[in-house]
Amino acid sequence: MFDWLKSYRDPKLIALGFLGISSGLPLALILGTLTVWMTEEGISKTTIGLFASVGLPYTLKFLWAPFIDKISIPVLSKLLGQRRSWLLVSQGALILSIILLGTTDPVSETFRMAQMAFLVAICSATQDIVIDGYRIQILKPSQYGAGGAMEVFGYRLGMILAGAGALYLATFLSWPQTYTLMAALISIGMVTTLLLQKDTPPKEDEKAYGTSTGATGIVHWVEKVFIAPFSSFMVHDKWVLALLFVILYKIGDAIIGQMAVVFYLDIGFTKIDIANASKIFGIWATIIGGLIGGGLVTKIGTLKSLFIFGLTHLLTNVMFIVMALSGADLTIYYCAVVVENVTGGMTIAASVAYMSSLCNLSYSASQYALLSALAHVPRMIVASSSGWLATQMGWIPFFGFAMLLGIPSLMLIKYIPQGRGKDDELTIEGKPSTAVA
């Protein structure tokens, strides 16, 4: 019954868990934890709000992902491989930038702090690009669900360490000391990188780009680095449906997630209730759901998982309506957190597996960065209207509307490309496509 759990014994998956820790640490350090530090120093709410923009590199990372796919780092790339060399450099830069962020004074060096936080975000987003590309390259398509789950598992642990862990440390140590210790934890990712096997880039067809020099050579280089990653994705005749599905799959979650804390406070829960249930218990429920989902994706396949997990998650959002009717009932709250976060974690594993399966092995970092950005930006735009919708509709109609938003993506699953299967080819209706080398 639990044979799928055996898939997590693969050393490559365990390594992705450790890389996930290194990936999850920086985000909390430039958002939630940094906000606490600035609030303690008396920085205005307006200024603190503006600091949210330092997370922009996570959305725009697809702009420099092609460099990471095709540009080698002198000496290091030959010794370690393309992905490992970029990982090591980005992790080293991340340690330095976090330490520099910790040395700034929020009061007298507010602008410099913003610059350092932005630098941390760039280094962190670069590391994420490499980890995603590396995951797609070293795993079999049947392992993408489990690989995504392990990365999310590590990512959440990293966020806990840099969130609650950093706040605990800052109670006894100074903020610069706390940030230095957090920077040292990135060494978990560096040690993991050094222990990984050297990666070998997939073979490419040089005829597709040419080997010319001069102006023609520059044109071919630009085509190879910047155009090919996206044109190769568009070869498939149903690529538009794939992108539409990626955009819509968790759009209802975005609306609910944006207003969840407001809803909890509105019906009578305290900040301590929310911290215990959603921020601690909920994170672990998401981790467990991700691990279950990743294992089941391996067992039953990606498209079937997308539909089953998506439908289940959609139905479990009824718990929000139950909460709206029952008021501040902690038993119902915890039940809602369990079912919503476990099924939510399962959908994350399935969606990561699907987006990974759509990527060409030669451009895995570029294409996954683009897909993840497309998944994030529209949801962010829609989520920005969530407060207005909740005010106009009231809570029960609002949650019903959010659930309805999830239906179109489930209907699309029948028509979207299947993604790479065990034969490493992108197929639809059993026929291989040239969209993946």
C-alpha positions in Angstrom: 0.0 0.0 0.0 2.8 2.4 0.8 5.3 1.2 -1.8 5.5 4.7 -3.2 7.4 5.8 -0.1 10.4 3.8 -1.2 11.0 6.3 -4.0 12.2 8.8 -1.4 15.2 6.6 -0.6 16.9 7.7 -3.8 20.1 9.7 -2.8 19.3 12.3 -5.5 15.9 13.1 -3.8 17.5 13.4 -0.4 20.0 15.8 -1.9 17.2 17.9 -3.3 15.8 18.2 0.2 19.0 19.7 1.5 19.2 22.0 -1.4 15.7 23.0 -0.6 16.8 24.2 2.8 19.4 26.5 1.2 16.7 27.7 -1.2 14.0 28.5 1.5 16.3 30.4 3.9 16.7 33.7 2.0 13.1 34.5 1.3 12.1 34.8 5.0 15.3 36.8 5.7 14.3 39.6 3.2 10.6 39.6 3.9 9.0 38.4 7.2 12.1 38.4 9.4 13.4 41.7 8.0 10.0 43.2 8.6 10.3 42.4 12.3 13.7 43.9 12.6 12.6 47.1 10.8 9.5 47.3 13.0 11.6 47.1 16.1 13.7 50.0 14.9 10.7 52.1 14.4 10.7 52.2 10.5 7.4 53.5 9.1 4.8 51.1 7.8 5.0 52.8 4.4 8.7 52.1 4.1 8.3 48.5 5.3 5.6 48.0 2.7 7.8 49.3 -0.1 10.4 46.6 0.9 8.0 44.0 -0.6 9.4 45.0 -4.0 12.8 43.5 -3.2 11.2 40.1 -4.0 10.9 41.1 -7.6 13.8 39.0 -8.8 11.9 35.8 -7.9 9.3 36.8 -10.5 11.7 38.0 -13.2 14.3 35.3 -12.8 13.4 33.9 -16.3 15.2 36.9 -17.8 18.7 35.7 -16.8 17.9 31.9 -16.6 19.1 31.4 -20.3 22.6 32.5 -19.2 22.7 29.8 -16.5 21.6 27.2 -19.1 24.3 28.1 -21.6 27.1 30.1 -20.1 29.8 28.2 -18.4 31.9 29.5 -15.5 35.6 29.3 -16.3 37.4 26.4 -14.6 34.6 25.6 -12.2 32.3 24.3 -14.9 34.9 21.8 -16.1 35.6 20.6 -12.6 32.1 20.4 -11.3 29.7 20.5 -14.2 27.4 23.3 -15.5 24.7 23.1 -12.8 27.0 22.4 -9.8 29.4 25.3 -10.7 26.5 27.8 -10.9 25.1 26.4 -7.6 28.3 26.9 -5.8 28.8 30.4 -7.1 25.3 31.5 -6.3 25.5 30.0 -2.8 28.8 31.7 -2.1 27.3 35.0 -3.2 24.2 34.3 -1.1 26.3 33.9 2.1 28.2 37.1 1.4 25.0 39.1 0.6 23.1 37.9 3.7 26.1 38.9 5.9 26.2 42.3 4.2 22.4 42.7 4.8 22.9 42.0 8.5 25.5 44.7 8.8 23.2 47.5 7.7 21.4 49.9 10.0 17.6 50.1 9.2 17.4 53.7 10.5 20.5 55.4 9.0 21.0 53.0 6.1 17.5 52.2 4.9 18.3 52.6 1.2 21.5 50.5 1.6 19.4 47.8 3.4 17.0 47.8 0.5 19.9 47.3 -1.9 21.4 44.5 0.1 18.0 42.8 0.4 17.6 43.1 -3.4 21.0 41.6 -3.8 20.0 38.6 -1.6 16.9 38.2 -3.7 19.0 38.1 -7.0 21.4 35.5 -5.6 18.6 33.5 -4.1 16.5 33.5 -7.3 19.7 32.5 -9.2 20.1 29.5 -6.9 16.5 28.6 -7.4 16.9 28.7 -11.2 19.9 26.3 -11.0 18.2 23.9 -8.5 15.1 23.6 -10.7 17.2 23.0 -13.8 19.3 20.5 -12.0 16.3 18.6 -10.6 14.7 18.3 -14.1 18.1 17.1 -15.5 19.1 14.5 -13.0 15.7 12.8 -12.3 13.6 10.6 -14.4 10.2 12.0 -15.4 8.5 9.5 -13.1 10.5 11.0 -10.2 9.5 14.7 -10.8 6.6 14.6 -8.3 8.8 13.1 -5.5 11.7 15.5 -6.5 9.4 18.5 -6.3 8.0 17.3 -2.9 11.5 16.9 -1.4 12.5 20.3 -2.6 9.4 21.8 -1.1 10.0 19.9 2.1 13.5 21.4 2.4 12.2 24.8 1.3 9.7 24.9 4.1 12.2 23.8 6.7 14.5 26.6 5.5 11.7 29.1 5.9 11.1 27.9 9.4 14.7 28.2 10.3 14.9 31.7 8.8 11.6 32.7 10.2 10.9 31.3 13.7 14.5 30.2 14.2 15.9 33.7 13.4 13.4 35.3 15.7 14.4 33.1 18.5 18.1 33.9 17.9 17.4 37.6 17.7 15.9 37.4 21.2 19.3 36.6 22.6 21.7 37.9 20.0 22.0 41.1 17.9 20.4 41.2 14.4 23.8 41.3 12.7 24.9 38.1 14.6 21.6 36.5 13.8 21.9 37.2 10.0 25.5 35.9 10.1 24.4 32.6 11.6 21.6 32.4 9.0 24.1 33.0 6.3 26.2 30.1 7.7 23.3 27.8 7.2 23.6 28.2 3.4 26.6 26.0 3.8 24.2 23.1 4.0 23.5 23.7 0.3 27.2 24.2 -0.5 28.2 20.9 1.1 25.4 19.1 -0.7 26.5 20.7 -4.0 30.0 19.4 -3.5 28.8 15.9 -2.7 26.6 15.7 -5.9 27.9 13.9 -8.9 29.2 16.0 -11.8 26.3 16.8 -14.2 26.7 16.3 -17.9 24.7 18.7 -20.1 22.5 17.1 -22.8 23.8 17.0 -26.3 22.7 19.7 -28.7 22.3 19.9 -32.4 24.9 22.5 -33.4 23.4 22.6 -36.9 20.3 24.2 -35.4 22.4 27.3 -34.5 25.5 27.1 -36.7 29.1 27.6 -35.7 29.8 30.9 -37.5 31.9 33.7 -36.2 31.6 37.5 -36.5 28.1 39.1 -36.7 26.5 35.8 -37.9 28.0 34.0 -35.0 26.6 36.6 -32.5 23.1 36.2 -34.1 23.4 32.4 -33.7 24.6 32.8 -30.1 21.7 35.1 -29.2 19.3 32.6 -30.9 20.8 29.7 -29.0 20.8 31.4 -25.6 17.7 33.6 -25.6 15.3 32.5 -28.4 15.7 28.7 -28.6 14.6 28.1 -25.0 11.2 29.6 -25.7 10.8 28.7 -29.4 11.5 25.1 -28.6 8.6 25.1 -26.1 6.3 26.6 -28.7 6.9 23.8 -31.2 4.2 21.7 -29.6 0.8 22.5 -31.1 -0.9 22.6 -27.7 1.7 24.8 -25.8 -0.9 27.5 -25.3 -3.2 25.1 -23.5 -0.3 24.1 -21.3 0.5 27.7 -20.4 -3.2 28.4 -19.7 -3.4 25.4 -17.4 -0.3 26.5 -15.5 -1.8 29.9 -15.0 -5.2 28.7 -13.8 -4.4 25.6 -11.8 -4.0 27.3 -8.4 -5.6 30.7 -9.0 -8.4 30.1 -6.5 -5.8 29.4 -3.9 -4.2 32.7 -4.5 -7.4 34.6 -3.7 -8.1 32.6 -0.6 -4.5 32.7 0.6 -4.3 36.5 0.4 -7.4 37.0 2.6 -7.1 33.9 4.9 -5.6 35.8 7.9 -8.1 38.6 7.5 -10.9 36.0 7.6 -9.5 34.2 10.6 -9.3 37.5 12.6 -12.7 38.6 11.4 -14.5 35.5 12.7 -12.8 35.8 16.1 -9.5 33.9 16.2 -6.5 35.4 18.0 -3.1 36.0 16.6 -1.8 33.1 18.8 -4.5 30.8 17.4 -3.4 31.8 13.8 0.3 31.4 14.6 -0.2 27.9 16.1 -2.7 26.6 13.6 -1.8 28.1 10.2 1.9 29.1 10.6 3.2 26.1 12.5 0.7 23.2 12.2 -0.3 24.3 8.6 3.3 24.3 7.4 3.9 20.8 8.6 0.6 19.7 7.0 1.7 21.2 3.7 5.0 19.3 3.9 3.3 16.0 4.7 0.8 16.6 1.8 3.7 17.4 -0.5 5.5 14.1 0.4 2.3 12.1 0.0 1.5 13.8 -3.3 5.0 13.4 -4.7 4.9 9.6 -4.0 1.5 9.2 -5.5 2.5 11.1 -8.7 5.2 8.4 -9.1 2.5 5.7 -8.6 -0.5 7.0 -10.6 1.0 9.4 -13.1 1.1 13.2 -13.4 -2.1 14.1 -15.3 -4.3 11.8 -13.1 -2.6 13.3 -10.0 -3.3 16.8 -11.3 -7.0 16.1 -11.6 -7.5 14.0 -8.4 -5.5 16.3 -6.2 -6.9 19.4 -7.8 -10.5 18.2 -7.4 -9.9 17.1 -3.8 -8.3 20.4 -2.9 -11.2 22.3 -4.5 -13.7 20.3 -2.4 -11.8 20.7 0.9 -12.1 24.5 0.5 -15.7 24.0 1.6 -14.2 24.0 5.1 -13.8 27.8 4.9 -17.5 28.1 4.4 -18.1 25.8 7.4 -15.8 28.1 9.4 -17.7 31.1 8.3 -20.9 29.5 9.5 -19.5 28.2 12.8 -17.4 31.1 14.0 -14.2 30.8 16.1 -14.3 27.1 16.7 -10.7 25.8 17.1 -11.6 22.2 16.4 -13.1 23.1 13.0 -10.1 25.5 12.4 -7.6 22.7 12.9 -9.6 20.3 10.7 -9.7 22.9 8.0 -6.0 23.5 8.2 -5.3 19.8 8.0 -7.4 19.1 4.9 -6.7 22.3 3.1 -2.9 22.2 3.6 -2.4 18.5 3.0 -4.3 18.6 -0.2 -2.6 21.9 -1.1 0.8 20.3 -0.6 -0.4 17.4 -2.9 -1.3 19.9 -5.7 2.1 21.6 -5.4 3.9 18.3 -5.9 1.7 17.5 -9.0 2.1 20.9 -10.5 5.9 21.0 -10.1 6.0 17.5 -11.7 3.9 18.7 -14.6 5.9 21.9 -15.3 9.1 19.9 -15.0 7.8 17.4 -17.6 7.1 20.2 -20.1 10.7 21.4 -20.0 13.3 20.6 -22.7 16.3 19.1 -21.0 18.6 21.4 -22.9 16.8 24.5 -21.5 15.3 23.2 -18.3 16.4 26.2 -16.2 15.1 28.8 -18.6 11.8 27.0 -19.3 11.0 26.2 -15.7 11.8 29.7 -14.7 9.3 31.0 -17.3 6.6 28.5 -16.4 6.9 29.3 -12.7 6.8 33.1 -13.4 3.7 32.6 -15.6 2.1 30.6 -12.8 2.9 33.4 -10.2 2.2 36.7 -11.9 -1.5 36.3 -12.9 -2.3 34.8 -9.5 -0.6 37.8 -7.9 -2.7 40.2 -10.0 -5.9 38.3 -9.3 -5.1 38.1 -5.6 -4.7 41.9 -5.4 -8.5 42.2 -6.0 -9.3 39.6 -3.2 -9.9 42.2 -0.5 -12.4 44.1 -2.7 -14.2 40.9 -3.7 -14.5 39.8 -0.1 -15.9 43.2 0.9 -18.5 43.2 -1.9 -19.5 39.5 -1.7 -19.2 38.6 2.0 -17.2 35.6 3.1 -19.4 32.7 2.1 -20.0 33.8 -1.5 -16.3 34.8 -1.7 -15.1 31.3 -0.9 -17.7 29.9 -3.3 -16.4 32.1 -6.1 -12.8 31.2 -5.3 -13.7 27.5 -5.6 -15.4 28.1 -9.0 -12.2 29.6 -10.3 -10.5 26.2 -9.9 -12.9 24.4 -12.2 -11.6 25.6 -15.6 -8.1 24.2 -15.0 -9.6 20.8 -14.1 -11.5 20.8 -17.4 -8.4 21.6 -19.3 -6.5 18.6 -18.1 -8.1 16.4 -20.7 -6.6 18.5 -23.5 -3.2 19.6 -22.3 0.1 18.0 -23.4 1.1 15.0 -21.4 4.7 16.0 -20.8 7.7 13.8 -20.9 7.0 10.3 -19.9 9.4 7.5 -19.0 11.0 7.6 -22.5 11.9 11.3 -22.0 9.8 12.4 -24.9 7.0 15.0 -24.8 3.9 13.1 -26.0 0.3 13.8 -26.6 -2.1 11.1 -27.5 0.8 8.7 -27.6 2.8 10.5 -30.3 6.2 12.0 -29.6 6.8 15.7 -30.2 9.9 17.5 -31.2 9.3 20.0 -28.4 11.8 18.1 -26.2 15.2 17.0 -27.4 
